[in-house]
Amino acid sequence: MRRVVPPVVVGVLALVLWELTVTLGRVAPFILPAPSAIGAQILEQRGNIVDAALASGANALTGLIGGTLLAILAALAASRFRLLGEVSVPFAAVLNALPIIALAPILNNMFESTSSVPRRLVTGIVVFFPVFLNLLRGLREVDPVHQELMRTYAAGGWTFARKVRLPGALPHLFTGLRQASSLAVIAAVVAEYFGGLQDGLGARITSAAAFTAYPRAWAFVAGACLLGLSFYLVTLLLERLAMPWRTRLIS
Amino acid sequence: MTAVAISGVTKVFNPGRPDEVLALSDVDLTVADGEFVSLIGPSGCGKSTLLRLIADLIAPTTGTVTVAGTTAAQARRDQAYGIAFQQAGLFEWRTVRRNVELPLELRGAGRAERRAKAEEMLELVGLSEFAGHYPGQLSGGMQQRVAIARALAVQPPLLLMDEPFGALDEMTRERLQAELLAVCAATGTSTVFVTHSISEAVFLSDRVVVMSARPGRITAAIDVKLPSRDEAGRQAPAYFDKITEVRKALRG
């Protein structure tokens, strides 16, 4: 209770303050619509919001899973082969500095306009880096005491990897996944701003804004927010299930 | 038979480089079966290095190390010794029971055998009821007892300990010392114990080996025969005499 009540109270207060500011201050809806107007739109558009969120959610999930699997394989390879590890980190840093979302229009032109592949590719690439870099760090950091102990048990390389290196890297993997899960939704939504198939939240936001239906645009933004939040929470749940020895959810 | 025989051992770290260090110079040491030997000396005297040589975690530059009648490398592969460090070094993702089971697991012991052995060892260190806990839920002293149970799990003829109680408070330390002696007596295990506490070395050992630094070498070996190793033993005149003797040897 003590962990739930304060944020809820602050949230409600913020909404009330927002409503009052907009109505009393006569703020134009194209600058900031009132939460009541947005709420009405959420109710009216709920079917559309759910459909668009499912489309965007499917893109984000596909990209998240694909990007994560690739990142795990790459991190395993980079930690296993020293040379590969040394080469891949600066390479990954350079690619990470690249605004990947900017690839969306290029990718959109490479595929048909009815294809979901470009958005999923962008999401996958965005997801790759936080997972790869965090997991690689985790795989490299092994407690020296554990290392000596396993040596006294005459454990071979594969046994060592399975019993020590991999479980020891799990917390790092989930640190990466937590970042990646929110990024995946952002990437899947924003990629639609640059064309391609227009069935997700991003397309709904741009078209509502183009028709100056600002409360409706905000209603879809709220949908995107909820979608990102649910991705994040599911990741936290997985983290907890995968690591029962960690008692706290966020450490 | 001797548990450990070290003859003419020298260890040079970083040979041929500007930061070359002569860590051990011409060390000879034997540990008899069932004997409890402590290594004591100032930091940098090579006592931990000597322990790691016995454990085959590092190799000597010259000389030979024989453990349980074979080479140190073969003894390690046979899991002929159990080892415990200053940090408990438990695997946080394994329960207490599965931490103790690990050395047995790597030996290829069956599930039922592993479990029975782990229960037995946890009983020995008084932690049976914590078998299902994770290490993060235990105090430092309890973690160290789990580490000792793990070191004993394969029932090795030799136990190597590198300041295992160094990070614990005095009360916990004294209780664990008593437990360790009981375990060693019950199992007939030989022990090499690195410490920098004079009283700990005297209380636990049949023999205290005093080392000095730069270069690391053995300067004295003091036999200890206390009337008993319990509370009375800690107050016996012989105990204080030996403490004084070790202290003098350390000052050299």
Interface residues (C-beta under 8 A of the other chain):
Chain A: D143 V145 H146 E148 L149 R151 T152 Y153 A154 A155 T159 K163 V164 P167 G168 L170 M243 P244 W245 R246 T247
Chain B: A55 D56 L57 R76 R77 Q79 Y81 I83 F85 Q87 G89 F91 E92 W93 L102 P103 L106 Y134 P135 G136 Q137
